[in-house]
Amino acid sequence: MSNFYATNSGLVYLYEVTDPQGVAVWGGEQIKDMFDWHQRTPDSRVFISTWESDEEDAHLVGRPIEITSIVASKVEEDK
C-alpha cells in the first residue's frame, strides 16, 4: 500500500479513526491498521496529523486534516 505523504525525518504522522459522533476508536502510525479500523467502523471519519517528536515530548504541527474521502476512494480502488 502506498503512503499518502512524503517521508520527512523528524516528523511523525498520526492517523485517527473516529465514530460518527467524533469519538476516537483508534489512533496510530500504521496505515494498514487505519484502513482496517475505518472499514470495521461504519460511517467512521479519518484524520491525519503531523507531530514533531523528540525522546520526551511530541508537539502537534498544524491542525489535523480529515482524509475520509481519500481513504474511501482508495478502498474502492482496491476492490
mmCIF file of the N, C-alpha and C atoms, coordinates in Angstrom:
data_MODEL
# 
_entry.id   MODEL 
# 
loop_
_atom_site.group_PDB 
_atom_site.id 
_atom_site.type_symbol 
_atom_site.label_atom_id 
_atom_site.label_alt_id 
_atom_site.label_comp_id 
_atom_site.label_asym_id 
_atom_site.label_entity_id 
_atom_site.label_seq_id 
_atom_site.pdbx_PDB_ins_code 
_atom_site.Cartn_x 
_atom_site.Cartn_y 
_atom_site.Cartn_z 
_atom_site.occupancy 
_atom_site.B_iso_or_equiv 
_atom_site.pdbx_formal_charge 
_atom_site.auth_seq_id 
_atom_site.auth_comp_id 
_atom_site.auth_asym_id 
_atom_site.auth_atom_id 
_atom_site.pdbx_PDB_model_num 
ATOM 1   N N  . MET A 1 1  ? 0.848   -1.173 0.000  1.00 0.00 ? 1  MET A N  1 
ATOM 2   C CA . MET A 1 1  ? 0.000   0.000  0.000  1.00 0.00 ? 1  MET A CA 1 
ATOM 3   C C  . MET A 1 1  ? 0.889   1.231  0.000  1.00 0.00 ? 1  MET A C  1 
ATOM 4   N N  . SER A 1 2  ? 0.612   2.194  -0.825 1.00 0.00 ? 2  SER A N  1 
ATOM 5   C CA . SER A 1 2  ? 1.453   3.385  -0.908 1.00 0.00 ? 2  SER A CA 1 
ATOM 6   C C  . SER A 1 2  ? 1.120   4.367  0.212  1.00 0.00 ? 2  SER A C  1 
ATOM 7   N N  . ASN A 1 3  ? 2.075   5.236  0.507  1.00 0.00 ? 3  ASN A N  1 
ATOM 8   C CA . ASN A 1 3  ? 1.894   6.251  1.546  1.00 0.00 ? 3  ASN A CA 1 
ATOM 9   C C  . ASN A 1 3  ? 1.167   7.458  0.980  1.00 0.00 ? 3  ASN A C  1 
ATOM 10  N N  . PHE A 1 4  ? 0.457   8.161  1.848  1.00 0.00 ? 4  PHE A N  1 
ATOM 11  C CA . PHE A 1 4  ? -0.228  9.390  1.463  1.00 0.00 ? 4  PHE A CA 1 
ATOM 12  C C  . PHE A 1 4  ? 0.686   10.606 1.601  1.00 0.00 ? 4  PHE A C  1 
ATOM 13  N N  . TYR A 1 5  ? 1.879   10.427 2.112  1.00 0.00 ? 5  TYR A N  1 
ATOM 14  C CA . TYR A 1 5  ? 2.729   11.553 2.445  1.00 0.00 ? 5  TYR A CA 1 
ATOM 15  C C  . TYR A 1 5  ? 4.161   11.291 2.023  1.00 0.00 ? 5  TYR A C  1 
ATOM 16  N N  . ALA A 1 6  ? 4.912   12.355 1.899  1.00 0.00 ? 6  ALA A N  1 
ATOM 17  C CA . ALA A 1 6  ? 6.342   12.232 1.620  1.00 0.00 ? 6  ALA A CA 1 
ATOM 18  C C  . ALA A 1 6  ? 7.067   12.011 2.942  1.00 0.00 ? 6  ALA A C  1 
ATOM 19  N N  . THR A 1 7  ? 8.052   11.155 2.933  1.00 0.00 ? 7  THR A N  1 
ATOM 20  C CA . THR A 1 7  ? 8.821   10.892 4.143  1.00 0.00 ? 7  THR A CA 1 
ATOM 21  C C  . THR A 1 7  ? 9.641   12.131 4.487  1.00 0.00 ? 7  THR A C  1 
ATOM 22  N N  . ASN A 1 8  ? 9.570   12.523 5.747  1.00 0.00 ? 8  ASN A N  1 
ATOM 23  C CA . ASN A 1 8  ? 10.295  13.689 6.212  1.00 0.00 ? 8  ASN A CA 1 
ATOM 24  C C  . ASN A 1 8  ? 10.804  13.379 7.606  1.00 0.00 ? 8  ASN A C  1 
ATOM 25  N N  . SER A 1 9  ? 12.103  13.267 7.771  1.00 0.00 ? 9  SER A N  1 
ATOM 26  C CA . SER A 1 9  ? 12.660  12.877 9.069  1.00 0.00 ? 9  SER A CA 1 
ATOM 27  C C  . SER A 1 9  ? 12.308  13.899 10.141 1.00 0.00 ? 9  SER A C  1 
ATOM 28  N N  . GLY A 1 10 ? 12.119  13.405 11.361 1.00 0.00 ? 10 GLY A N  1 
ATOM 29  C CA . GLY A 1 10 ? 11.773  14.260 12.476 1.00 0.00 ? 10 GLY A CA 1 
ATOM 30  C C  . GLY A 1 10 ? 10.283  14.464 12.667 1.00 0.00 ? 10 GLY A C  1 
ATOM 31  N N  . LEU A 1 11 ? 9.485   14.095 11.690 1.00 0.00 ? 11 LEU A N  1 
ATOM 32  C CA . LEU A 1 11 ? 8.037   14.245 11.819 1.00 0.00 ? 11 LEU A CA 1 
ATOM 33  C C  . LEU A 1 11 ? 7.383   12.874 11.940 1.00 0.00 ? 11 LEU A C  1 
ATOM 34  N N  . VAL A 1 12 ? 6.340   12.818 12.730 1.00 0.00 ? 12 VAL A N  1 
ATOM 35  C CA . VAL A 1 12 ? 5.553   11.603 12.909 1.00 0.00 ? 12 VAL A CA 1 
ATOM 36  C C  . VAL A 1 12 ? 4.151   11.899 12.404 1.00 0.00 ? 12 VAL A C  1 
ATOM 37  N N  . TYR A 1 13 ? 3.599   10.990 11.610 1.00 0.00 ? 13 TYR A N  1 
ATOM 38  C CA . TYR A 1 13 ? 2.242   11.138 11.089 1.00 0.00 ? 13 TYR A CA 1 
ATOM 39  C C  . TYR A 1 13 ? 1.326   10.219 11.876 1.00 0.00 ? 13 TYR A C  1 
ATOM 40  N N  . LEU A 1 14 ? 0.310   10.800 12.480 1.00 0.00 ? 14 LEU A N  1 
ATOM 41  C CA . LEU A 1 14 ? -0.629  10.046 13.306 1.00 0.00 ? 14 LEU A CA 1 
ATOM 42  C C  . LEU A 1 14 ? -1.981  10.028 12.614 1.00 0.00 ? 14 LEU A C  1 
ATOM 43  N N  . TYR A 1 15 ? -2.539  8.841  12.472 1.00 0.00 ? 15 TYR A N  1 
ATOM 44  C CA . TYR A 1 15 ? -3.871  8.661  11.902 1.00 0.00 ? 15 TYR A CA 1 
ATOM 45  C C  . TYR A 1 15 ? -4.846  8.431  13.045 1.00 0.00 ? 15 TYR A C  1 
ATOM 46  N N  . GLU A 1 16 ? -6.058  8.957  12.899 1.00 0.00 ? 16 GLU A N  1 
ATOM 47  C CA . GLU A 1 16 ? -7.091  8.750  13.911 1.00 0.00 ? 16 GLU A CA 1 
ATOM 48  C C  . GLU A 1 16 ? -8.398  8.423  13.204 1.00 0.00 ? 16 GLU A C  1 
ATOM 49  N N  . VAL A 1 17 ? -9.050  7.370  13.674 1.00 0.00 ? 17 VAL A N  1 
ATOM 50  C CA . VAL A 1 17 ? -10.363 6.974  13.164 1.00 0.00 ? 17 VAL A CA 1 
ATOM 51  C C  . VAL A 1 17 ? -11.371 7.288  14.255 1.00 0.00 ? 17 VAL A C  1 
ATOM 52  N N  . THR A 1 18 ? -12.435 8.020  13.883 1.00 0.00 ? 18 THR A N  1 
ATOM 53  C CA . THR A 1 18 ? -13.472 8.359  14.852 1.00 0.00 ? 18 THR A CA 1 
ATOM 54  C C  . THR A 1 18 ? -14.805 7.765  14.415 1.00 0.00 ? 18 THR A C  1 
ATOM 55  N N  . ASP A 1 19 ? -15.690 7.570  15.391 1.00 0.00 ? 19 ASP A N  1 
ATOM 56  C CA . ASP A 1 19 ? -17.046 7.138  15.055 1.00 0.00 ? 19 ASP A CA 1 
ATOM 57  C C  . ASP A 1 19 ? -17.819 8.372  14.566 1.00 0.00 ? 19 ASP A C  1 
ATOM 58  N N  . PRO A 1 20 ? -19.068 8.206  14.122 1.00 0.00 ? 20 PRO A N  1 
ATOM 59  C CA . PRO A 1 20 ? -19.821 9.356  13.587 1.00 0.00 ? 20 PRO A CA 1 
ATOM 60  C C  . PRO A 1 20 ? -20.006 10.508 14.582 1.00 0.00 ? 20 PRO A C  1 
ATOM 61  N N  . GLN A 1 21 ? -19.925 10.217 15.880 1.00 0.00 ? 21 GLN A N  1 
ATOM 62  C CA . GLN A 1 21 ? -20.075 11.259 16.891 1.00 0.00 ? 21 GLN A CA 1 
ATOM 63  C C  . GLN A 1 21 ? -18.749 11.973 17.188 1.00 0.00 ? 21 GLN A C  1 
ATOM 64  N N  . GLY A 1 22 ? -17.656 11.543 16.537 1.00 0.00 ? 22 GLY A N  1 
ATOM 65  C CA . GLY A 1 22 ? -16.360 12.177 16.750 1.00 0.00 ? 22 GLY A CA 1 
ATOM 66  C C  . GLY A 1 22 ? -15.519 11.564 17.842 1.00 0.00 ? 22 GLY A C  1 
ATOM 67  N N  . VAL A 1 23 ? -15.972 10.437 18.401 1.00 0.00 ? 23 VAL A N  1 
ATOM 68  C CA . VAL A 1 23 ? -15.220 9.755  19.448 1.00 0.00 ? 23 VAL A CA 1 
ATOM 69  C C  . VAL A 1 23 ? -14.159 8.870  18.800 1.00 0.00 ? 23 VAL A C  1 
ATOM 70  N N  . ALA A 1 24 ? -12.919 9.035  19.224 1.00 0.00 ? 24 ALA A N  1 
ATOM 71  C CA . ALA A 1 24 ? -11.823 8.249  18.653 1.00 0.00 ? 24 ALA A CA 1 
ATOM 72  C C  . ALA A 1 24 ? -12.005 6.769  18.983 1.00 0.00 ? 24 ALA A C  1 
ATOM 73  N N  . VAL A 1 25 ? -11.899 5.923  17.948 1.00 0.00 ? 25 VAL A N  1 
ATOM 74  C CA . VAL A 1 25 ? -11.959 4.475  18.150 1.00 0.00 ? 25 VAL A CA 1 
ATOM 75  C C  . VAL A 1 25 ? -10.588 3.841  17.932 1.00 0.00 ? 25 VAL A C  1 
ATOM 76  N N  . TRP A 1 26 ? -9.703  4.568  17.252 1.00 0.00 ? 26 TRP A N  1 
ATOM 77  C CA . TRP A 1 26 ? -8.340  4.078  17.035 1.00 0.00 ? 26 TRP A CA 1 
ATOM 78  C C  . TRP A 1 26 ? -7.448  5.249  16.670 1.00 0.00 ? 26 TRP A C  1 
ATOM 79  N N  . GLY A 1 27 ? -6.190  5.162  17.044 1.00 0.00 ? 27 GLY A N  1 
ATOM 80  C CA . GLY A 1 27 ? -5.191  6.134  16.641 1.00 0.00 ? 27 GLY A CA 1 
ATOM 81  C C  . GLY A 1 27 ? -3.835  5.463  16.584 1.00 0.00 ? 27 GLY A C  1 
ATOM 82  N N  . GLY A 1 28 ? -3.038  5.820  15.590 1.00 0.00 ? 28 GLY A N  1 
ATOM 83  C CA . GLY A 1 28 ? -1.711  5.240  15.477 1.00 0.00 ? 28 GLY A CA 1 
ATOM 84  C C  . GLY A 1 28 ? -1.008  5.674  14.210 1.00 0.00 ? 28 GLY A C  1 
ATOM 85  N N  . GLU A 1 29 ? 0.166   5.079  13.983 1.00 0.00 ? 29 GLU A N  1 
ATOM 86  C CA . GLU A 1 29 ? 1.004   5.454  12.851 1.00 0.00 ? 29 GLU A CA 1 
ATOM 87  C C  . GLU A 1 29 ? 0.890   4.501  11.666 1.00 0.00 ? 29 GLU A C  1 
ATOM 88  N N  . GLN A 1 30 ? 0.274   3.350  11.843 1.00 0.00 ? 30 GLN A N  1 
ATOM 89  C CA . GLN A 1 30 ? 0.253   2.332  10.803 1.00 0.00 ? 30 GLN A CA 1 
ATOM 90  C C  . GLN A 1 30 ? -0.923  2.511  9.842  1.00 0.00 ? 30 GLN A C  1 
ATOM 91  N N  . ILE A 1 31 ? -0.605  2.706  8.567  1.00 0.00 ? 31 ILE A N  1 
ATOM 92  C CA . ILE A 1 31 ? -1.636  2.927  7.555  1.00 0.00 ? 31 ILE A CA 1 
ATOM 93  C C  . ILE A 1 31 ? -2.558  1.711  7.431  1.00 0.00 ? 31 ILE A C  1 
ATOM 94  N N  . LYS A 1 32 ? -1.992  0.521  7.455  1.00 0.00 ? 32 LYS A N  1 
ATOM 95  C CA . LYS A 1 32 ? -2.813  -0.692 7.325  1.00 0.00 ? 32 LYS A CA 1 
ATOM 96  C C  . LYS A 1 32 ? -3.837  -0.761 8.450  1.00 0.00 ? 32 LYS A C  1 
ATOM 97  N N  . ASP A 1 33 ? -3.416  -0.486 9.665  1.00 0.00 ? 33 ASP A N  1 
ATOM 98  C CA . ASP A 1 33 ? -4.339  -0.508 10.806 1.00 0.00 ? 33 ASP A CA 1 
ATOM 99  C C  . ASP A 1 33 ? -5.427  0.549  10.653 1.00 0.00 ? 33 ASP A C  1 
ATOM 100 N N  . MET A 1 34 ? -5.056  1.729  10.127 1.00 0.00 ? 34 MET A N  1 
ATOM 101 C CA . MET A 1 34 ? -6.041  2.789  9.907  1.00 0.00 ? 34 MET A CA 1 
ATOM 102 C C  . MET A 1 34 ? -7.122  2.316  8.939  1.00 0.00 ? 34 MET A C  1 
ATOM 103 N N  . PHE A 1 35 ? -6.707  1.675  7.822  1.00 0.00 ? 35 PHE A N  1 
ATOM 104 C CA . PHE A 1 35 ? -7.685  1.167  6.864  1.00 0.00 ? 35 PHE A CA 1 
ATOM 105 C C  . PHE A 1 35 ? -8.576  0.102  7.507  1.00 0.00 ? 35 PHE A C  1 
ATOM 106 N N  . ASP A 1 36 ? -7.976  -0.805 8.283  1.00 0.00 ? 36 ASP A N  1 
ATOM 107 C CA . ASP A 1 36 ? -8.751  -1.856 8.950  1.00 0.00 ? 36 ASP A CA 1 
ATOM 108 C C  . ASP A 1 36 ? -9.811  -1.258 9.873  1.00 0.00 ? 36 ASP A C  1 
ATOM 109 N N  . TRP A 1 37 ? -9.421  -0.294 10.706 1.00 0.00 ? 37 TRP A N  1 
ATOM 110 C CA . TRP A 1 37 ? -10.367 0.311  11.645 1.00 0.00 ? 37 TRP A CA 1 
ATOM 111 C C  . TRP A 1 37 ? -11.434 1.116  10.914 1.00 0.00 ? 37 TRP A C  1 
ATOM 112 N N  . HIS A 1 38 ? -11.047 1.793  9.857  1.00 0.00 ? 38 HIS A N  1 
ATOM 113 C CA . HIS A 1 38 ? -12.029 2.564  9.079  1.00 0.00 ? 38 HIS A CA 1 
ATOM 114 C C  . HIS A 1 38 ? -13.085 1.628  8.482  1.00 0.00 ? 38 HIS A C  1 
ATOM 115 N N  . GLN A 1 39 ? -12.655 0.505  7.964  1.00 0.00 ? 39 GLN A N  1 
ATOM 116 C CA . GLN A 1 39 ? -13.600 -0.421 7.335  1.00 0.00 ? 39 GLN A CA 1 
ATOM 117 C C  . GLN A 1 39 ? -14.481 -1.135 8.339  1.00 0.00 ? 39 GLN A C  1 
ATOM 118 N N  . ARG A 1 40 ? -13.999 -1.348 9.555  1.00 0.00 ? 40 ARG A N  1 
ATOM 119 C CA . ARG A 1 40 ? -14.834 -2.059 10.535 1.00 0.00 ? 40 ARG A CA 1 
ATOM 120 C C  . ARG A 1 40 ? -15.703 -1.134 11.381 1.00 0.00 ? 40 ARG A C  1 
ATOM 121 N N  . THR A 1 41 ? -15.565 0.172  11.202 1.00 0.00 ? 41 THR A N  1 
ATOM 122 C CA . THR A 1 41 ? -16.362 1.142  11.958 1.00 0.00 ? 41 THR A CA 1 
ATOM 123 C C  . THR A 1 41 ? -17.268 1.886  10.978 1.00 0.00 ? 41 THR A C  1 
ATOM 124 N N  . PRO A 1 42 ? -18.547 1.506  10.910 1.00 0.00 ? 42 PRO A N  1 
ATOM 125 C CA . PRO A 1 42 ? -19.469 2.138  9.952  1.00 0.00 ? 42 PRO A CA 1 
ATOM 126 C C  . PRO A 1 42 ? -19.520 3.660  10.123 1.00 0.00 ? 42 PRO A C  1 
ATOM 127 N N  . ASP A 1 43 ? -19.517 4.365  9.000  1.00 0.00 ? 43 ASP A N  1 
ATOM 128 C CA . ASP A 1 43 ? -19.610 5.831  8.972  1.00 0.00 ? 43 ASP A CA 1 
ATOM 129 C C  . ASP A 1 43 ? -18.480 6.530  9.729  1.00 0.00 ? 43 ASP A C  1 
ATOM 130 N N  . SER A 1 44 ? -17.330 5.866  9.834  1.00 0.00 ? 44 SER A N  1 
ATOM 131 C CA . SER A 1 44 ? -16.213 6.479  10.544 1.00 0.00 ? 44 SER A CA 1 
ATOM 132 C C  . SER A 1 44 ? -15.586 7.603  9.722  1.00 0.00 ? 44 SER A C  1 
ATOM 133 N N  . ARG A 1 45 ? -14.853 8.450  10.414 1.00 0.00 ? 45 ARG A N  1 
ATOM 134 C CA . ARG A 1 45 ? -14.108 9.536  9.789  1.00 0.00 ? 45 ARG A CA 1 
ATOM 135 C C  . ARG A 1 45 ? -12.629 9.301  10.080 1.00 0.00 ? 45 ARG A C  1 
ATOM 136 N N  . VAL A 1 46 ? -11.762 9.745  9.169  1.00 0.00 ? 46 VAL A N  1 
ATOM 137 C CA . VAL A 1 46 ? -10.322 9.529  9.329  1.00 0.00 ? 46 VAL A CA 1 
ATOM 138 C C  . VAL A 1 46 ? -9.606  10.880 9.250  1.00 0.00 ? 46 VAL A C  1 
ATOM 139 N N  . PHE A 1 47 ? -8.670  11.071 10.175 1.00 0.00 ? 47 PHE A N  1 
ATOM 140 C CA . PHE A 1 47 ? -7.891  12.300 10.229 1.00 0.00 ? 47 PHE A CA 1 
ATOM 141 C C  . PHE A 1 47 ? -6.407  11.944 10.242 1.00 0.00 ? 47 PHE A C  1 
ATOM 142 N N  . ILE A 1 48 ? -5.593  12.851 9.729  1.00 0.00 ? 48 ILE A N  1 
ATOM 143 C CA . ILE A 1 48 ? -4.143  12.717 9.826  1.00 0.00 ? 48 ILE A CA 1 
ATOM 144 C C  . ILE A 1 48 ? -3.616  13.991 10.464 1.00 0.00 ? 48 ILE A C  1 
ATOM 145 N N  . SER A 1 49 ? -2.646  13.811 11.341 1.00 0.00 ? 49 SER A N  1 
ATOM 146 C CA . SER A 1 49 ? -1.993  14.960 11.957 1.00 0.00 ? 49 SER A CA 1 
ATOM 147 C C  . SER A 1 49 ? -0.488  14.718 11.934 1.00 0.00 ? 49 SER A C  1 
ATOM 148 N N  . THR A 1 50 ? 0.264   15.802 11.970 1.00 0.00 ? 50 THR A N  1 
ATOM 149 C CA . THR A 1 50 ? 1.717   15.745 11.935 1.00 0.00 ? 50 THR A CA 1 
ATOM 150 C C  . THR A 1 50 ? 2.246   16.210 13.279 1.00 0.00 ? 50 THR A C  1 
ATOM 151 N N  . TRP A 1 51 ? 3.205   15.451 13.795 1.00 0.00 ? 51 TRP A N  1 
ATOM 152 C CA . TRP A 1 51 ? 3.791   15.746 15.100 1.00 0.00 ? 51 TRP A CA 1 
ATOM 153 C C  . TRP A 1 51 ? 5.302   15.826 14.991 1.00 0.00 ? 51 TRP A C  1 
ATOM 154 N N  . GLU A 1 52 ? 5.894   16.783 15.691 1.00 0.00 ? 52 GLU A N  1 
ATOM 155 C CA . GLU A 1 52 ? 7.336   16.803 15.895 1.00 0.00 ? 52 GLU A CA 1 
ATOM 156 C C  . GLU A 1 52 ? 7.570   16.074 17.200 1.00 0.00 ? 52 GLU A C  1 
ATOM 157 N N  . SER A 1 53 ? 8.537   15.185 17.195 1.00 0.00 ? 53 SER A N  1 
ATOM 158 C CA . SER A 1 53 ? 8.743   14.379 18.388 1.00 0.00 ? 53 SER A CA 1 
ATOM 159 C C  . SER A 1 53 ? 10.218  14.284 18.721 1.00 0.00 ? 53 SER A C  1 
ATOM 160 N N  . ASP A 1 54 ? 10.519  14.409 20.008 1.00 0.00 ? 54 ASP A N  1 
ATOM 161 C CA . ASP A 1 54 ? 11.857  14.079 20.494 1.00 0.00 ? 54 ASP A CA 1 
ATOM 162 C C  . ASP A 1 54 ? 11.688  12.911 21.452 1.00 0.00 ? 54 ASP A C  1 
ATOM 163 N N  . GLU A 1 55 ? 12.683  12.596 22.206 1.00 0.00 ? 55 GLU A N  1 
ATOM 164 C CA . GLU A 1 55 ? 12.609  11.416 23.069 1.00 0.00 ? 55 GLU A CA 1 
ATOM 165 C C  . GLU A 1 55 ? 11.609  11.561 24.208 1.00 0.00 ? 55 GLU A C  1 
ATOM 166 N N  . GLU A 1 56 ? 11.261  12.801 24.572 1.00 0.00 ? 56 GLU A N  1 
ATOM 167 C CA . GLU A 1 56 ? 10.387  13.005 25.725 1.00 0.00 ? 56 GLU A CA 1 
ATOM 168 C C  . GLU A 1 56 ? 9.005   13.560 25.382 1.00 0.00 ? 56 GLU A C  1 
ATOM 169 N N  . ASP A 1 57 ? 8.924   14.416 24.399 1.00 0.00 ? 57 ASP A N  1 
ATOM 170 C CA . ASP A 1 57 ? 7.670   15.103 24.108 1.00 0.00 ? 57 ASP A CA 1 
ATOM 171 C C  . ASP A 1 57 ? 7.324   15.032 22.627 1.00 0.00 ? 57 ASP A C  1 
ATOM 172 N N  . ALA A 1 58 ? 6.052   15.217 22.355 1.00 0.00 ? 58 ALA A N  1 
ATOM 173 C CA . ALA A 1 58 ? 5.576   15.355 20.976 1.00 0.00 ? 58 ALA A CA 1 
ATOM 174 C C  . ALA A 1 58 ? 4.720   16.617 20.915 1.00 0.00 ? 58 ALA A C  1 
ATOM 175 N N  . HIS A 1 59 ? 4.854   17.346 19.817 1.00 0.00 ? 59 HIS A N  1 
ATOM 176 C CA . HIS A 1 59 ? 4.115   18.591 19.647 1.00 0.00 ? 59 HIS A CA 1 
ATOM 177 C C  . HIS A 1 59 ? 3.410   18.566 18.300 1.00 0.00 ? 59 HIS A C  1 
ATOM 178 N N  . LEU A 1 60 ? 2.122   18.868 18.327 1.00 0.00 ? 60 LEU A N  1 
ATOM 179 C CA . LEU A 1 60 ? 1.324   18.918 17.111 1.00 0.00 ? 60 LEU A CA 1 
ATOM 180 C C  . LEU A 1 60 ? 1.816   20.044 16.212 1.00 0.00 ? 60 LEU A C  1 
ATOM 181 N N  . VAL A 1 61 ? 1.976   19.734 14.926 1.00 0.00 ? 61 VAL A N  1 
ATOM 182 C CA . VAL A 1 61 ? 2.372   20.730 13.930 1.00 0.00 ? 61 VAL A CA 1 
ATOM 183 C C  . VAL A 1 61 ? 1.146   20.984 13.059 1.00 0.00 ? 61 VAL A C  1 
ATOM 184 N N  . GLY A 1 62 ? 0.607   22.169 13.108 1.00 0.00 ? 62 GLY A N  1 
ATOM 185 C CA . GLY A 1 62 ? -0.592  22.471 12.333 1.00 0.00 ? 62 GLY A CA 1 
ATOM 186 C C  . GLY A 1 62 ? -1.840  21.884 12.967 1.00 0.00 ? 62 GLY A C  1 
ATOM 187 N N  . ARG A 1 63 ? -2.822  21.587 12.122 1.00 0.00 ? 63 ARG A N  1 
ATOM 188 C CA . ARG A 1 63 ? -4.098  21.044 12.593 1.00 0.00 ? 63 ARG A CA 1 
ATOM 189 C C  . ARG A 1 63 ? -4.355  19.714 11.908 1.00 0.00 ? 63 ARG A C  1 
ATOM 190 N N  . PRO A 1 64 ? -5.100  18.821 12.571 1.00 0.00 ? 64 PRO A N  1 
ATOM 191 C CA . PRO A 1 64 ? -5.477  17.559 11.910 1.00 0.00 ? 64 PRO A CA 1 
ATOM 192 C C  . PRO A 1 64 ? -6.303  17.850 10.651 1.00 0.00 ? 64 PRO A C  1 
ATOM 193 N N  . ILE A 1 65 ? -6.120  17.014 9.654  1.00 0.00 ? 65 ILE A N  1 
ATOM 194 C CA . ILE A 1 65 ? -6.835  17.156 8.385  1.00 0.00 ? 65 ILE A CA 1 
ATOM 195 C C  . ILE A 1 65 ? -7.688  15.915 8.176  1.00 0.00 ? 65 ILE A C  1 
ATOM 196 N N  . GLU A 1 66 ? -8.952  16.121 7.837  1.00 0.00 ? 66 GLU A N  1 
ATOM 197 C CA . GLU A 1 66 ? -9.821  14.971 7.555  1.00 0.00 ? 66 GLU A CA 1 
ATOM 198 C C  . GLU A 1 66 ? -9.484  14.413 6.170  1.00 0.00 ? 66 GLU A C  1 
ATOM 199 N N  . ILE A 1 67 ? -9.241  13.089 6.126  1.00 0.00 ? 67 ILE A N  1 
ATOM 200 C CA . ILE A 1 67 ? -8.896  12.421 4.864  1.00 0.00 ? 67 ILE A CA 1 
ATOM 201 C C  . ILE A 1 67 ? -9.860  11.284 4.553  1.00 0.00 ? 67 ILE A C  1 
ATOM 202 N N  . THR A 1 68 ? -11.054 11.332 5.122  1.00 0.00 ? 68 THR A N  1 
ATOM 203 C CA . THR A 1 68 ? -12.029 10.257 4.938  1.00 0.00 ? 68 THR A CA 1 
ATOM 204 C C  . THR A 1 68 ? -12.310 9.987  3.460  1.00 0.00 ? 68 THR A C  1 
ATOM 205 N N  . SER A 1 69 ? -12.514 11.021 2.674  1.00 0.00 ? 69 SER A N  1 
ATOM 206 C CA . SER A 1 69 ? -12.841 10.810 1.262  1.00 0.00 ? 69 SER A CA 1 
ATOM 207 C C  . SER A 1 69 ? -11.672 10.180 0.506  1.00 0.00 ? 69 SER A C  1 
ATOM 208 N N  . ILE A 1 70 ? -10.450 10.529 0.849  1.00 0.00 ? 70 ILE A N  1 
ATOM 209 C CA . ILE A 1 70 ? -9.272  9.925  0.212  1.00 0.00 ? 70 ILE A CA 1 
ATOM 210 C C  . ILE A 1 70 ? -9.186  8.448  0.564  1.00 0.00 ? 70 ILE A C  1 
ATOM 211 N N  . VAL A 1 71 ? -9.384  8.131  1.841  1.00 0.00 ? 71 VAL A N  1 
ATOM 212 C CA . VAL A 1 71 ? -9.337  6.741  2.291  1.00 0.00 ? 71 VAL A CA 1 
ATOM 213 C C  . VAL A 1 71 ? -10.439 5.930  1.610  1.00 0.00 ? 71 VAL A C  1 
ATOM 214 N N  . ALA A 1 72 ? -11.651 6.483  1.552  1.00 0.00 ? 72 ALA A N  1 
ATOM 215 C CA . ALA A 1 72 ? -12.768 5.771  0.928  1.00 0.00 ? 72 ALA A CA 1 
ATOM 216 C C  . ALA A 1 72 ? -12.503 5.509  -0.548 1.00 0.00 ? 72 ALA A C  1 
ATOM 217 N N  . SER A 1 73 ? -11.916 6.476  -1.258 1.00 0.00 ? 73 SER A N  1 
ATOM 218 C CA . SER A 1 73 ? -11.653 6.255  -2.683 1.00 0.00 ? 73 SER A CA 1 
ATOM 219 C C  . SER A 1 73 ? -10.545 5.234  -2.877 1.00 0.00 ? 73 SER A C  1 
ATOM 220 N N  . LYS A 1 74 ? -9.581  5.168  -1.969 1.00 0.00 ? 74 LYS A N  1 
ATOM 221 C CA . LYS A 1 74 ? -8.531  4.143  -2.048 1.00 0.00 ? 74 LYS A CA 1 
ATOM 222 C C  . LYS A 1 74 ? -9.125  2.753  -1.799 1.00 0.00 ? 74 LYS A C  1 
ATOM 223 N N  . VAL A 1 75 ? -10.049 2.651  -0.862 1.00 0.00 ? 75 VAL A N  1 
ATOM 224 C CA . VAL A 1 75 ? -10.718 1.375  -0.577 1.00 0.00 ? 75 VAL A CA 1 
ATOM 225 C C  . VAL A 1 75 ? -11.478 0.920  -1.821 1.00 0.00 ? 75 VAL A C  1 
ATOM 226 N N  . GLU A 1 76 ? -12.205 1.826  -2.459 1.00 0.00 ? 76 GLU A N  1 
ATOM 227 C CA . GLU A 1 76 ? -12.952 1.488  -3.676 1.00 0.00 ? 76 GLU A CA 1 
ATOM 228 C C  . GLU A 1 76 ? -12.011 1.077  -4.801 1.00 0.00 ? 76 GLU A C  1 
ATOM 229 N N  . GLU A 1 77 ? -10.907 1.770  -4.939 1.00 0.00 ? 77 GLU A N  1 
ATOM 230 C CA . GLU A 1 77 ? -9.925  1.466  -5.982 1.00 0.00 ? 77 GLU A CA 1 
ATOM 231 C C  . GLU A 1 77 ? -9.327  0.068  -5.809 1.00 0.00 ? 77 GLU A C  1 
ATOM 232 N N  . ASP A 1 78 ? -9.145  -0.353 -4.569 1.00 0.00 ? 78 ASP A N  1 
ATOM 233 C CA . ASP A 1 78 ? -8.514  -1.642 -4.279 1.00 0.00 ? 78 ASP A CA 1 
ATOM 234 C C  . ASP A 1 78 ? -9.471  -2.819 -4.357 1.00 0.00 ? 78 ASP A C  1 
ATOM 235 N N  . LYS A 1 79 ? -10.789 -2.552 -4.528 1.00 0.00 ? 79 LYS A N  1 
ATOM 236 C CA . LYS A 1 79 ? -11.763 -3.658 -4.586 1.00 0.00 ? 79 LYS A CA 1 
ATOM 237 C C  . LYS A 1 79 ? -11.663 -4.423 -5.867 1.00 0.00 ? 79 LYS A C  1 
# 
